[in-house]
Amino acid sequence: MSANRSRPGKRFVGIALALSIAAAGAGCSRDHPQAQEASGPSRADARDQGHGDAVECRGQGTVPDAKVRYGTEILIHAPLRTVFEIQTDVNNWSDWQESMLTSKQLGSGPLRAGSPIRWTSAVAATPASPATELSVTSTIKQVKRNNCIRWAGPANGEGIHISEGTHVWTFTKVEGGTLVRTEESWTGDEVDDNVELFTKALGASLDSGVKELKAAAEARTDR
């Protein structure tokens, strides 16, 4: 997969900042008492400090030499099967993810290696850029029921291009519910030129994502 060779300007930076702001706010907009619990530190940082293991599915993780990579985790007070079903029900992601506009599994049957998925997310307007949509098309690389899932693919929007995002989720039954750990890496010229900015954007997105998953799973469990 080739990377976009253009260099970002002020307008692109505004869009990236909007992505960070929109992602950070998405997980806090739903009125759920558990949604505000803090998730874990950067998983990459934890590994560097000798804490925690790599987040992998069937032995495969994120891109090891990616300049932009972030990981986090959260305890969800819900059965493992419930959490896994919500996270892998691609067609209904927009029901519980605030910034998700559309999502679709391209193909029938359960998710499996080789299954393509496509979704679009809203990116808020800023004084430097208009509102836009980020379109992502990924392929499931590995999946193990009630245990883990890993996908990878490019993301594109007006003024933004990520050559490949690789995202891994693991789900572990623990006392009190389910421990969810996730890590994602981004590669491409544009993200490599703005490592700090994009790491913040990715971190905001993942932190809000696990909080929204927690809120959705716990709300279903409370019914």
N, C-alpha and C positions, 0 to 999 in steps of 0.2 A: 504494500500500500504506500503510495507516494505521498509526501507531505507537501502542503502548500508553501511555496517559497516566498510569498510576499511578506513584508515586514509590517507589523501593526503600527498604527499611528494613534493620535489622540482619540479618534472616534472609536477605534477598537478597544482601547483601554477603558473607555466609558462603558462599553457593552460588557466587558469582563467584570467591571465593578458592579454593574447592575445585576449580573448573574450571581455574584457573591451576596449582594443585598437581598435579592429575591429569594435565594435559597435559604438564607439565614432566617428570613421572616416566615417562610412557609411552614416550618414546624411549630411555630408559636401561635398560629392563627386559630387553631381549633381549640374549643373550650373543653379540655380534658385534664383532670388533675394530675395525671401521671406524665403528661407530655412534656413537662418542663424539667424532668430529671436530667441531670447532666450525664452525657455519655463519656466514654473513656478518652484518653489522650491519643495523639497520633500513634497509630500502631507501628509505623516506621520508626518513630522516636523511641518507642518502648523497646523495640528490638535492639536499637543502637545502644540503649542503656542496660541491656541484658535482661529485660523483662518481657515475658510473653513470647509466643511462637508466631511464625508467619501464618497468615490467613491463607489456607490452601483448600482446593477441592480436588480430590483424587490426585494429590501430589503437585498440582499446578496452582500458581499464585499470580500476582501482578507482574508487570515488566520490571525485572530487578534493577535495571540501570535507568529507569525513567526518572527524570529530574523532578517531576510533579507526582507525588504519591502521598496518600493520607489513609489512615485507618482509625476506626473507632469501635466501640462496643457498648452494649446496653443490656440490662436485665429486664426481661418482659415477664410480667406475672400472668402468664397464659401457657396452655399446653403447647409443647413443641409442634405437634401436628397442626394446630391452629395457626401458629406463626408461619410455618413453612407454607401452608396452603395460601395464606394471604399474600405472602411475598412472591409466590410463583404463579399467582392468578393474574397474568399480565393484562388480560383484557379488562380487568377491573381496577387497575392501578389508580385511575383518576378518581375513584370513589374515596380514597383516603390520602392521596398525595395532593396537596394544595396547588402546587405549580404545574401538575401534570394536565396537559390539554387532551391528548389522545394517547392510546396505547393499544397495541394489537399483536397477538401472536400470529405470525404468518405461517399457517399450517394447522392441521387438526391433531387431536390426540394430546397426551401429556407432554410437557416440556422434556426434551431429550437432547443429547449432543447432536448438533447440526440444526436445531430448530432456530429459525430467524425470528427476531422480535423487532418492533419498530415503535417509537414513541416520540412525542413532541412536548416540549416544556416551554413555559412562558418566561421571557426575560424582560424585566421592567425597564421602562424608559428612564433616562437620566438627562440632565441638561446637555450632555455631550452626544447623546444618541437616542434614536427612537426605540420604542418597544419592538421586540422581535421575538421569534420563536427559534428554539434550538431543536433540530431534527436529528434523531439518533437511530441508526440501524445496526443492530448487533446480532451476533450468532452465539447460541449457547455452545460453550466448549466442553464443559463437564457438568454433570448433575448427579447427585445421589439423594434419593428421597429422604426427607426428614433429617438431612445432614448438611448438604452444601449445594451451591450452584455458582458457576463461573461463566461470564459472557464477555465478549469483546467486539468492538466495532468503532467506526468513525462517528463524529458529531459535527453538524454544520448549521450555521445560522448566518444572518446578514452581518458580515464583518468578523466572523469567528469560524475557526476550523480546528478541530482536534483530530489528528490523524488516526489515533486509536485510543479509546478508553477501555481498560481492562478492569472488570469489577468482580470481586469474589465475596461471597457470603457464606458463613458457617452458622449452624444452629445446634446448640448443645443443651440437652435436658440437665438442669441443675436444681438444687433445692430452691423452691420458691417459684420455679417457672422455667424460662428458656433464656440462655445466654446467646445473644446474637453478636457476632463479630463481623466486620466488613472492612475491606480495603480496596482502594481503587487507584489506578495509575493512569496518567495522561501523557501522550507523546505527540510530538509535532513541532515544527519550527516556531509557531506562534506561542505555544505554551512554554517552550524552552527559552524564549526571549523574555518571558514575564513569569518566572518561576514563583516568586513570592506572591504575586497577585493571584495566579491560578491555583496555588496551593491553598490560599485562603478561600477562594471560591469553591474548590473541591471540598475542603473541610466543612464549610458552611452547609453545602449540599448534603454530605454524608451525615453530619450531626442532626440536621433537621429530618433527614430520611429515616433514621433509626427511631427518632422520637415519634414520628407519624406512624411508623409500623407498630410501635409500642401502644400508642393510643388506639389504633384500629383493632389490634389483637385483644387488648384488655377490655375494650368496649364489647367485643363479641363474646368474650368469656363471661362478662357480667350480666348478659341477657338472661 
